[in-house]
Amino acid sequence: MPVMDEFQKERDAVRNGTPKQKLSYFVYYYKWYVIAAVLILLAVISLAVHFANQKETAFYACLLNAAPGENAKQYTQSFTEYAGIDTDAYEADFDTSIIISETQGNPETLAAASQQLMIYIAAGNLDVMLTDTNSIRHYANADLFYDLRDFLTPEQLKLYEPYFYYVDWSVVQELKQSMPDSENDFIPAYPDPRKPEEMEQPVPVGIFLKKDCALTDNYYFLSDDVVLSVLSNTGHPQTASRFIDFVMQ
């Protein structure tokens, strides 16, 4: 019997068959289409729920080369309460996912992490960065952070000046001038960031955290000396200012 005749005969049998036969026919021929449609529907629902529940970021801190302790979430919650952040609509993100250390990882992963961080910075996603003194030097001399004299209030300047991390602006300019020459491996003599009196043009771009700081009790860094800096393109300057007070209180 020709295939089309056989198919027509089967269709007629189903059309005149019992409900059970019709259901069996439908399941046999269309079950994979139904399964695919259900999976697509579930995926769409999942994405819709994800975006519906996604909160806008009110503050983003990059804790470079750090790891969270047991009570890190409670510390973040304490800051959101201190800063008056509505956690039903917004969130504060303390990101410890980026590791850029020669003692951890291979060159490929380090390069990828460095690129990821620079993308975040260029996009204006980051508000503040906290990291060890060895890691901060590269970024501090790359003209990425606020001159704290232009960011802090007079009261804050008076309070935090003893803890300032300085860069020499003349060194920053030398580095900028050497960048176009790819064959130039210029390495300047970096002055002591705690001694502005030894610099030609001292600029405060960071704050050394106090030794008894609650943040370093809840997040673990590669060294005991941790520096906090504000990105010059922060989208939340007021919250960043409150964060400094919260960390240094």
C-alpha positions as CSV (number, residue, x, y, z in Angstrom):
1,M,0.0,0.0,0.0
2,P,1.4,3.5,-0.9
3,V,2.6,5.5,2.0
4,M,0.1,8.3,1.5
5,D,-2.8,5.9,1.4
6,E,-1.6,4.3,4.6
7,F,-1.2,7.7,6.3
8,Q,-4.8,8.7,5.1
9,K,-6.2,5.4,6.4
10,E,-4.5,6.0,9.8
11,R,-5.8,9.5,10.0
12,D,-9.4,8.3,9.3
13,A,-9.0,5.7,12.0
14,V,-7.9,8.3,14.5
15,R,-10.7,10.7,13.5
16,N,-13.3,8.0,14.1
17,G,-11.5,6.5,17.1
18,T,-12.1,6.7,20.8
19,P,-10.7,9.7,22.9
20,K,-8.0,7.4,24.2
21,Q,-6.9,6.5,20.7
22,K,-6.8,10.1,19.7
23,L,-4.7,11.0,22.8
24,S,-2.3,8.1,22.1
25,Y,-1.9,9.3,18.5
26,F,-1.3,12.9,19.5
27,V,1.3,11.8,22.1
28,Y,3.1,9.5,19.7
29,Y,3.4,12.0,16.9
30,Y,3.7,15.3,18.8
31,K,5.3,14.6,22.2
32,W,8.7,16.1,21.2
33,Y,7.1,19.2,19.9
34,V,5.2,19.6,23.2
35,I,8.3,18.9,25.3
36,A,10.2,21.5,23.3
37,A,7.4,24.1,23.6
38,V,7.2,23.4,27.4
39,L,11.0,23.8,27.8
40,I,11.0,27.1,25.9
41,L,8.0,28.4,27.9
42,L,9.9,27.5,31.2
43,A,13.0,29.3,30.0
44,V,11.0,32.4,29.1
45,I,9.3,32.3,32.5
46,S,12.6,31.8,34.3
47,L,14.2,34.8,32.5
48,A,11.1,37.0,33.2
49,V,11.2,36.1,36.9
50,H,15.0,36.8,37.0
51,F,14.7,40.3,35.4
52,A,11.6,41.1,37.5
53,N,13.4,40.3,40.7
54,Q,16.7,41.9,39.7
55,K,17.6,44.9,41.8
56,E,19.4,48.0,40.7
57,T,22.8,48.4,42.2
58,A,23.1,51.3,44.6
59,F,26.7,50.8,45.4
60,Y,29.5,48.6,43.9
61,A,32.8,47.9,45.8
62,C,35.5,45.9,44.2
63,L,37.5,44.1,46.9
64,L,40.5,43.1,44.8
65,N,42.4,40.0,45.9
66,A,40.2,39.4,48.8
67,A,37.9,36.7,50.2
68,P,34.8,37.0,52.3
69,G,34.7,35.8,55.9
70,E,31.8,34.1,57.7
71,N,30.0,37.4,58.6
72,A,30.6,39.3,55.4
73,K,26.9,39.3,54.5
74,Q,26.1,40.8,57.8
75,Y,28.7,43.5,57.3
76,T,27.2,44.4,53.9
77,Q,23.7,44.5,55.5
78,S,25.0,46.8,58.2
79,F,26.4,49.2,55.5
80,T,23.1,49.3,53.6
81,E,21.3,50.2,56.8
82,Y,23.9,52.9,57.6
83,A,23.7,54.3,54.1
84,G,19.9,54.2,54.0
85,I,19.7,52.0,51.0
86,D,16.3,50.5,50.3
87,T,17.1,46.8,50.0
88,D,13.7,46.0,48.5
89,A,14.6,47.9,45.4
90,Y,18.4,48.2,45.5
91,E,21.5,46.3,46.5
92,A,25.1,46.9,47.6
93,D,27.6,44.6,45.9
94,F,30.9,43.8,47.6
95,D,32.6,41.9,44.8
96,T,35.5,39.6,45.8
97,S,35.5,37.6,42.5
98,I,38.4,39.3,40.9
99,I,41.9,38.0,41.7
100,I,44.9,39.6,40.1
101,S,48.0,38.3,41.9
102,E,51.1,36.7,40.6
103,T,51.1,34.2,43.4
104,Q,47.6,33.0,42.4
105,G,46.6,31.8,38.9
106,N,48.3,31.5,35.6
107,P,49.1,34.3,33.1
108,E,46.0,33.6,31.1
109,T,43.6,33.9,34.1
110,L,45.4,36.9,35.4
111,A,45.1,38.7,32.0
112,A,41.4,37.8,31.8
113,A,40.8,39.1,35.3
114,S,42.7,42.3,34.5
115,Q,40.6,42.8,31.4
116,Q,37.4,42.2,33.3
117,L,38.3,44.8,35.9
118,M,39.2,47.4,33.3
119,I,35.9,46.8,31.5
120,Y,34.0,47.4,34.8
121,I,36.0,50.6,35.4
122,A,35.5,51.9,31.9
123,A,31.8,51.2,32.1
124,G,31.5,53.2,35.3
125,N,30.2,50.1,37.2
126,L,32.6,50.5,40.1
127,D,32.3,53.0,42.9
128,V,35.3,52.1,45.2
129,M,38.2,49.7,45.1
130,L,39.9,48.2,48.2
131,T,43.0,46.1,47.9
132,D,46.5,45.5,49.3
133,T,49.3,48.1,48.8
134,N,51.2,46.1,46.2
135,S,48.1,45.8,44.0
136,I,46.8,49.4,44.4
137,R,50.0,51.0,43.1
138,H,49.4,50.1,39.5
139,Y,45.9,51.5,39.5
140,A,46.7,54.5,41.7
141,N,49.3,55.7,39.2
142,A,47.0,55.2,36.3
143,D,44.9,58.3,37.0
144,L,41.7,56.2,37.8
145,F,40.9,57.6,41.2
146,Y,39.6,60.8,42.7
147,D,41.9,63.3,44.2
148,L,40.4,63.1,47.6
149,R,40.8,66.8,48.1
150,D,38.1,67.2,45.5
151,F,35.9,64.5,46.9
152,L,35.8,64.6,50.7
153,T,34.1,67.3,52.8
154,P,36.4,69.6,54.9
155,E,35.4,67.6,58.0
156,Q,36.3,64.3,56.3
157,L,39.6,65.7,55.1
158,K,40.5,66.7,58.6
159,L,39.6,63.2,59.9
160,Y,41.2,61.1,57.2
161,E,44.3,63.1,56.1
162,P,46.6,61.1,58.5
163,Y,45.6,57.9,56.6
164,F,46.1,59.2,53.1
165,Y,47.7,57.2,50.3
166,Y,49.6,59.6,48.0
167,V,50.9,59.3,44.4
168,D,53.3,61.7,42.9
169,W,51.5,63.4,39.9
170,S,54.8,63.9,38.1
171,V,55.3,60.1,38.1
172,V,51.7,59.6,36.8
173,Q,52.5,62.0,33.9
174,E,55.7,60.2,33.2
175,L,53.8,56.9,32.9
176,K,51.3,58.4,30.6
177,Q,54.0,59.7,28.3
178,S,55.7,56.4,28.2
179,M,52.5,54.4,27.3
180,P,52.5,55.1,23.5
181,D,55.9,53.6,23.2
182,S,55.3,49.8,23.4
183,E,59.0,49.1,23.4
184,N,59.6,51.3,26.4
185,D,59.6,49.4,29.7
186,F,59.7,52.5,31.8
187,I,59.5,51.7,35.5
188,P,59.6,54.9,37.6
189,A,60.9,55.2,41.1
190,Y,57.7,55.0,43.0
191,P,57.9,57.2,46.2
192,D,56.6,56.0,49.5
193,P,52.8,56.6,49.4
194,R,52.9,57.6,53.1
195,K,55.4,60.4,52.6
196,P,54.0,63.3,50.5
197,E,56.9,65.5,51.6
198,E,59.2,63.4,49.4
199,M,57.1,64.0,46.3
200,E,57.1,66.7,43.7
201,Q,53.3,66.9,43.3
202,P,51.6,64.8,46.0
203,V,48.0,63.8,45.3
204,P,45.9,61.8,47.8
205,V,44.1,59.1,45.9
206,G,43.4,56.6,48.7
207,I,43.0,55.9,52.4
208,F,44.8,53.3,54.4
209,L,42.3,51.4,56.5
210,K,42.8,51.4,60.3
211,K,44.3,48.3,61.8
212,D,41.3,47.6,63.9
213,C,38.9,48.1,60.9
214,A,35.8,46.0,61.0
215,L,35.9,45.5,57.2
216,T,39.3,43.6,57.4
217,D,37.7,41.5,60.1
218,N,35.1,40.4,57.7
219,Y,37.1,40.3,54.4
220,Y,40.5,38.8,54.1
221,F,43.2,40.5,51.9
222,L,46.7,39.5,50.8
223,S,48.3,41.9,53.3
224,D,47.5,43.8,56.5
225,D,47.8,47.1,54.7
226,V,44.6,47.8,52.7
227,V,43.8,50.9,50.7
228,L,40.4,52.3,49.8
229,S,40.1,54.5,46.7
230,V,37.1,56.1,44.9
231,L,36.8,55.7,41.2
232,S,36.8,59.0,39.4
233,N,33.8,58.0,37.3
234,T,31.7,56.6,40.2
235,G,28.0,56.8,39.7
236,H,27.2,57.0,43.4
237,P,29.5,59.6,44.9
238,Q,27.3,60.2,48.0
239,T,27.1,56.6,48.8
240,A,30.8,56.2,48.3
241,S,31.4,59.1,50.8
242,R,29.1,57.3,53.3
243,F,31.0,54.1,52.8
244,I,34.3,55.8,53.7
245,D,32.8,57.1,56.9
246,F,31.3,53.6,57.6
247,V,34.6,51.9,57.1
248,M,36.7,54.4,59.0
249,Q,34.3,54.9,62.0
